[in-house]
Amino acid sequence: MAEQHIECKPKYEHDKCEDFRSLNLKFEGKNPYLGLDPKEYRLSYFIGLAWLEENKSYLAVLPKIENLDYIKMFVRCLYHPKISVHLKKIYHIDFEKPSISTDINVADLTPFMIIHFLSVIEKIVKQGLKSNYILKEENLNSKIKGKVIFSQQIKKNIVTKRNDRVFCRFQEYSTNCLENRLFKKALLFTQRYITKHLNNYKILSQKTNHFLSIFENISNEISISEIKRIKINSLYKEYTEAIDLAKQILRYFSYSYKETDKDKSAERKIPPFYIDMSILFELYVYSLLNNCYGDEITYHSRGKSGETDFLKKNEKLIIDTKYKKIYDGGEYKTEDIRQLSGYARDDGILRKLGIFRDDIVVDCVIIYPAKEKEENFKNRKLKEEAIEGFTKFYKCGIKLPLR
């Protein structure tokens, strides 16, 4: 029996989907059913696939912007290390649940895992590859190291009358440890996939080739049993994240180089996943702001009761991103105005802007996706267009990349 599905493509944020009311859904755990509201059955900012009833019915949520090049947006974040550290917030793949058989083209997950993996490997490379003890067996010349393996000693040396040799098993402190061998193997899978499917994004090839040159003296020989045996040391934060990602990449390609030749987006069986488009948009905007204004932009400043997306201290601006098409049509959301108004009266945030007086009204800017605007902020004012009916409220549209 074929799996039943509900397919949703919201025109605006939080559109209601009445089809859910007939289902007996259990809202348990974090982000169930792609952020579906349990009371009003409205959709959120997530796209992806989720089981409604495991192996029976599933939910598919598609992007509301036609032909959006979300890969280019994700790649853009890779240019800035201080932005790429947040990539893991954007998506999640649930390998523990059964894959979903579907002919719906929601999104290709592979670039997200690969770009995320490369960003973490970049941090590891900058800090230097860590060493660990590895077990070696070697026929040594006129010396003993570690433990003599008598079965091999008899076979290889005594029988052949090589009296100058001793076959030993010993530990050696080396960068050629299991963790680094796992990374080398995952980098080779990454390189092959990028060559086949992502050759338009040169930065991915450049970074992968650069990292492989650093791993040149590391072996890529590692078995599935050895991969499963790797213990994650919480002291090495980047290694913990990279090991998890490397395992996901190899598992996603079924540990076979041939699988990297396939277009994974065309496959019918996809693990449940989500992409948080609001965070992807936020980080994409962050990369554009960083290109234009550099250190003038502060990301996620916390006040007494809230946390802004961005502050621009020299202009005393509070900036918030809203992944909402409604702003491109001349309308606005009242709750967004209220949210930014709260930030503009938060003493903690005002102090970070260098404001210590109560009689100053702070400028607030909403950045939103727009069809007919520029693709960057160069030679533009962030306070581009006033939002009518509100004091010192502005909006600024940014055109998103399309395929």
N, C-alpha and C positions, 0 to 999 in steps of 0.2 A: 504493500500500500504506500502510495506516494505521501510525502510529508506535506501537510497543509501549511499555508503561510498567509500572513497579513503583510501587505506591502504599503508603506507610507512614504509620501514625499511631501512634507509640509510646505505650503506656500509662505506662511509666516510662522514666527516662533509660537510654540505652545498651542498649535492647532489641535482641536479635539479630534479624536478618532473613536467614533461610537462603536466600532466593531469590537472593542475590548470589553464592553459592558456585559456581553454574553458569555465571557470567559471567566472561569473561577481562578483568577491569578493570585498567587501568594507573593506578596512584596517583602521578601527577606533578603538580608545582606546588602552590600553596597551596590548602588546603581542597578537595581533589577530592571529588566526589560528596557534597557537603553534609556534610563531616566524617565520612564513613563510615570506621570502623576497618578497616584493611587486613588485620588478622590475625584478629579475631574477628567482623568484619562487624556491628558494633554501630553504632547511630545516635548522633549527638551532639545538640547543642542547636540545630541549624539547621533552619529550615523553608525551603521553596522548591522550585525546579525545576532539574535539572541533567541534561545529556546523559550517558547511560551509553555509548552509541555514537552519534555524531553523525548526525542525520537518520534514525535507526533505532529507538533505544530511549532512554527517559529515566526519571529518578527523581523522584517527587513526594513531599515530606515535609510533612505537615499539622501544625498545632498540636495539642498533646496536651490543651490546655484548651479545651473546647467554647465556641464563640461569644466567644472572647477579643477584646476591643476593643483591638487593638494600636495602632490609630491614636490613640486617646485616650491611651495610654501614651506614644506618640511625641510627641504635641502637648504633653503635660505637661512634657517636657524643654525645650520652647521657651520656657517662662516664665523660665528661669534661664540667662543668658548663659554662666555658668561651667560649666553642664551641657551646653548646646547645642553647645559646641565639640567635643564627643565624638560627635556624631550620626553622623559618617561611619564610625564603627567598627561601627555596627549592621547595615548592609546593604551589598550590592554587586549591581550589575546588569551583566551581561556583554553589551554591545551588539556585541561583535566576533564572537560566535557566532550561528548561525542561531536564530531564534525557535522556540519549541516549540509545536506545535499541541496543545491540551489542552482538555478540558471540565471539568477538576478546578479547583475554586475554592480555590486555595492562599492567596493574599493579593493585595491591591491595592497595586501598587508606587507608584502616583502620589503618594499623600500623603507617602510617605517622601522622594521627590525634592523635592516642594514645600516641606515643612517644613524640610528640610535647607537648601534654597536660601534661604528666608526668614531662617534663622538666620545665614547667612554675609552676606547683604545687610545685615542689622542691624549687623553689625560694620563693614562698609564705610561705611555711613551715619554711624555714630558717629565714624569716623576722618575722614570727609569724602571726597567723590568726587574721584578723581584726574583731572587734565587730561592731554591728550596732543595732539600735533600732528595736525591734520586737513587734508586737501586740499580747497580750495574754489575754485570758479570763479564769478566775479562780474563784472558790467558796471559798472565803477567810474566815479565822476563826477570828471572832471578830475584823475585821479591814476593812477600806475602802481604796482602792488604785485606782487611776484613776477615772473612771466613773462607776456608778452603772447601770447595765443593768436590768431595772425593769421587763421586760417580763420574763427573766430567774429567777430573784429574787422571783417573785410571784410563778412561776412554781416549782422551786427547793427548796425554803426555806420557804416561807409563807404558802403555801398549806400543806407542810410536817411538819410545825411548828418547823423548825430548826432556832430558833431565834438567834443563835450564829454565823450564816453564812451570808455573803454578796457576791452576785455574781457581780464581777467587770470586766471591760475591761481596760487594762492599757498597757503602753509601758515599755519594759525592755531592758536594754543595755546588749547584749549577743553575744557570738560567734556563737550561733545557729541561725544566720541570713539567709536570703534567699540565698545569694551568697554562703555561706559555705555549705548549704544544697544541692544546685545545684552541687557543686564540689563533695560532698559525693555520690550523686546519679551517677554522671558521673564516679567516681572511681569504683563504684560497677559494672557498665556496663563494664568498662575497665578490671577489675579483671576477670569477667566471660569470656570475649572475649579472654584474654591472656591465661587463663586456657584451653580453647577449641582449640585455633589456634596458639598460639605463645609460647607454653611451652618450646620450645628449647632455648629461650632467657631468661635465669634465672634472669638477671638484671631487666627485666620488672616486673616479679612477685615479686621480692624482694622489689623494689621501691613502687609498688602498695600496697603491704601488710603493708609496713612501713608507708605510708601516711594514710592508713585506720586506723591504730592504733592511729595516731594523731587526726583523725576525729572521734574517738570512741564516744565521747559525743555529736556529731553533728547528728541531725536527717537526714534521707534521704527522708522524706516525703515532697514532693513539687509537686504541680500540674502544668500542662502545662500552665494554665492561670497565675500562679505565676511566672513561668519561663519567660514568655513574659513580665511580669510587672517589672522585674529587671532592674533598671537603672544603667548604667555604669558610674562610677565616674572617670573622666580622671586623677584625682590625684593619683589613685592607678593603675599604669601602668600594673603590673603583673595581678592584678585582672581583668582589662579590657580584656587582652588577654586570660586569663583562662576562663572567662565567655563566650567569643565568642567560644572558643574551646569546652567547655562543652556543649553548645547549639548545636554545629555542631555534636558532638558525639551522643547525645540523638536523634537528628533529623535523623541522618544517620541510626540509629537502630529503627526508628519509635517509640521511647519511649517504646519499648517492650524488656524485657529481652530475650524473645525467639528468637528475631532477632540476638542476639549475638552468638547463636549456629550455625548460618548459615555461610557458607564460602562465604563472600561477593564478593570475586574475581570471583566466578562462576555465579554471578547474571547477568542477561541480561540487566538490566537498571542501568546505571551508570551516575552520574552527570558529566558534562564537567569538566575537570581538566587538570593540567599540572604538571610535575615534571621537574625541571631544573637540568639536569644531570651534567652540568658543575659546578654548585654550590655544588651539593651533592658530587662530586668528590673532589672539593676543600676542603670542610670541613672534608671529610674522610681523606684526606692527612694531614690536619691540626692535626687531632687526632693522627695520626701515628707519625708525627714530634714532637708533644708535648710529646708523650710517650718516645721518644728517646732523645730529646734535651731540653725539658722543656722550661724554660724562655729564652733560647738562641734564640728562634724563636719569631719574632714579626709579628703579623697578620695585613694586610692591612695598610701599612704605606703610607701616602700621601705626595707627593712632590709638586713641582711647578705646574706640569701639568698632573701628573699621579698618580696612586695608585697601589703599588705592592701587590701581593698575600702574599708573605712572605719575611722577611729579616733574615739572620743569621749573627748577628753583629760580633761575635768573629772570623768568617771566612771571613767576608766582602762579603757575598753572596747575590745576588738577585735571588729569587726562584719564579717560576711561574708554575701553574698547567695548563695543556692543556688536556682536555678530547678528545683526538684525536688518533685514531688508526694508523695514518700515521707514527708517530714516532717509532712505533714498527716494522715498515718495513724498517727502515734505511733512510727514507726521512724526510723532514721538511717543514714547511710553512714559506715563506719569511716574511709574515706580522707579524709572531710571533717573528722572529729575530729582525725585526725593532722595535717592541713594547718594547722588553727587552733592546735593544740598547738605546732607548729613556730614559728608567728608569736609565740606567747606566750613563747617562749624565745629569740627573736631579739633580740640586744643593741641593734641599730639601731632596731627598732620600740619596744622598751621605753624607750629613751632619749627617743624622740619622745612617749611617754606620760608622761615625767617620772619614770620608775622607774629607780633606780640601785642597787637591792638585789637580791640573788639569792634571797631567801627569800619573795618576794611572788608569789602565784599570781594571774595576771591573768584577769579575767572575759572569756569569749568568747561571742558571740551570733551565731546563724545566723538570718537573715531569709529566709522562704520563702513561696511563694504558698499561700494558704489560702482555703477556700470560706466559712467561717463567721466570719471575723475582721473587724475594722474596716478601712476603706479608707484610714486615715491613722494617725499615731502620737500624735495629740493625746490628752492625759489617759491615756496608757498608759505602762507600763514596758517598756523594751526587753528587760530580763531577765524576760520575761513568764512563761516556763515552763521549768523545769529539765529538762535531758536526763538521764534517770536513768542512773546508773552512771559518771558523769564529774564530777569536781570543777570547779565554777564554769563549767559549760557550760549555755547557755540557748538557747532559740529563741523567735522572735516571728513570727507569721504576719501577712501582709498580704493583704487581699482585692483581687483584680485587677478592673478594669472589664470588664463584659460587654456585648455588643451586645443 
